[in-house]
């Protein structure tokens, strides 16, 4: 039995969970999200708790057991609290602006990088060098943050680029200079 998969998920107040075949619909104060469940996994709601159970002991079923439970837990947190990723722009002249639903990034290229935010993701720009992404789907928030970071990943010599707020950049030493 999966250590993570066998743990029940508490349903907080204000969250409504409906199981319809192999679809689980979770509705909360921040929004609604639907998760497709593999056929070999069964989701039950008992005593205001979600229980995830396996129908058989095949290797693929065991692998999906903990995953499904984690996804459902992340969705419940998403519809109640939301998920946030913060990005920092480090470098001279690196700036971010928000125009409607488009993030405009000045990253030292000869042109600005325009990124249209997908549906369900909100961005907030502070001091032109801090971007805060929020949404109810943890996977989508993380993917958008990774795409924005990929426009100018941090380089190892000066640390310039777009990085996550809690990311540590391992710095390399520069040229050693001429030896005697």
C-alpha positions in Angstrom: 0.0 0.0 0.0 1.2 3.5 -0.9 2.2 5.5 2.2 0.9 8.7 0.6 -2.0 7.1 -1.2 -3.6 5.6 1.8 -3.8 8.9 3.8 -7.3 10.4 3.7 -7.8 14.0 2.5 -9.9 16.2 4.8 -12.4 18.3 2.9 -12.5 21.8 4.4 -15.6 23.9 4.8 -16.7 25.7 1.7 -15.3 23.0 -0.6 -17.6 20.8 -2.6 -16.2 17.5 -4.1 -18.2 15.4 -6.6 -17.2 12.1 -8.0 -18.7 11.3 -11.4 -17.3 8.1 -12.8 -13.6 8.8 -13.4 -13.9 12.5 -13.0 -13.5 14.4 -9.7 -14.9 17.9 -9.6 -13.6 20.2 -6.8 -15.3 23.5 -6.3 -14.2 26.1 -3.7 -14.1 29.8 -3.0 -11.4 30.6 -5.5 -12.8 28.5 -8.4 -13.4 25.0 -9.8 -11.1 22.4 -11.1 -11.7 18.9 -12.6 -9.3 15.9 -12.3 -9.5 12.8 -14.5 -8.8 9.6 -12.5 -7.2 6.5 -14.0 -9.6 3.5 -14.4 -7.7 1.4 -11.9 -8.1 3.9 -9.0 -11.3 4.5 -7.1 -12.1 7.7 -5.2 -14.7 7.6 -2.4 -16.1 10.3 -0.2 -16.8 9.2 3.4 -17.3 11.3 6.6 -16.2 14.5 4.9 -12.9 12.9 3.8 -11.7 11.7 0.4 -10.2 8.2 0.2 -8.2 7.0 -2.7 -8.1 3.2 -3.2 -6.6 0.8 -5.7 -8.7 -1.8 -7.6 -5.8 -4.1 -8.2 -2.1 -4.5 -7.4 -0.5 -4.0 -10.8 2.7 -2.0 -11.0 1.0 0.9 -12.9 -1.9 1.0 -10.4 0.6 1.2 -7.4 2.4 4.0 -9.2 -0.8 6.0 -9.8 -2.2 5.6 -6.3 -0.1 8.2 -4.5 -0.1 10.5 -7.5 -3.9 10.7 -7.6 -4.0 11.4 -3.9 -1.4 14.2 -4.2 -3.2 15.8 -7.2 -6.5 15.9 -5.3 -4.8 17.3 -2.2 -3.1 20.0 -4.4 -6.5 20.9 -6.0 -8.2 21.3 -2.6 -5.4 23.6 -1.5 -5.7 25.5 -4.8 -9.4 26.2 -4.6 -9.1 27.3 -0.9 -5.8 29.2 -0.7 -4.4 29.2 -4.3 -0.8 28.6 -5.5 1.9 31.3 -5.8 5.2 31.5 -7.6 7.5 34.5 -7.3 10.2 35.4 -9.9 12.9 37.9 -9.6 14.6 39.8 -12.5 18.3 40.3 -11.7 20.3 42.4 -14.1 20.8 46.0 -15.2 17.8 47.2 -17.2 15.8 44.0 -16.7 12.2 45.1 -16.2 8.7 43.6 -16.3 5.4 45.4 -17.0 1.8 44.1 -17.1 -0.4 45.4 -20.0 -3.8 43.8 -19.7 -3.2 40.1 -19.8 0.2 40.4 -21.4 3.5 40.4 -19.5 6.1 42.6 -21.2 9.7 41.7 -20.3 12.8 43.8 -21.1 15.6 41.3 -20.7 18.6 42.9 -22.5 17.5 41.7 -26.0 17.1 44.1 -28.9 13.3 43.6 -28.4 10.8 43.2 -25.6 9.5 39.7 -24.9 5.7 39.6 -24.8 4.1 36.7 -23.0 0.3 36.2 -22.9 -0.8 34.7 -19.6 -3.0 31.6 -20.0 -6.5 31.5 -18.6 -6.6 31.0 -14.8 -3.2 32.6 -14.1 -2.9 36.1 -12.7 0.3 38.1 -12.5 1.3 41.0 -10.3 4.5 43.1 -10.9 6.1 44.9 -8.0 9.0 47.4 -8.5 9.4 46.2 -12.1 11.7 43.4 -11.0 9.4 41.1 -9.1 6.7 39.0 -10.7 4.1 37.1 -8.6 2.1 34.5 -10.4 -1.1 33.1 -8.8 -3.7 30.5 -9.7 -5.7 27.5 -8.5 -3.8 24.8 -10.5 -0.4 24.1 -9.1 0.8 22.5 -12.3 -0.2 25.4 -14.5 1.3 28.0 -12.2 4.6 26.1 -12.1 4.6 25.7 -15.9 4.0 29.4 -16.6 6.8 30.3 -14.1 9.1 27.9 -15.9 8.3 29.3 -19.3 8.9 32.9 -18.1 12.2 31.8 -16.5 13.3 30.2 -19.8 13.3 33.6 -21.6 16.5 34.5 -19.7 17.7 31.8 -17.2 20.2 32.9 -14.6 23.8 32.7 -15.7 26.4 31.3 -13.3 29.0 34.1 -13.4 27.1 37.2 -12.3 23.7 35.6 -11.6 21.9 37.8 -14.1 18.6 36.5 -15.4 15.1 35.5 -14.2 15.1 33.2 -11.2 12.7 31.9 -8.6 12.5 33.9 -5.4 13.9 31.0 -3.3 16.4 29.7 -5.9 20.1 29.6 -5.0 22.4 30.3 -7.9 25.7 28.5 -7.7 28.3 31.0 -8.9 31.4 30.1 -10.8 34.7 31.9 -10.5 35.7 34.1 -13.4 38.9 33.9 -15.4 41.9 33.1 -13.2 44.1 35.7 -14.9 47.6 35.2 -16.2 49.8 32.9 -14.2 53.5 33.6 -13.5 
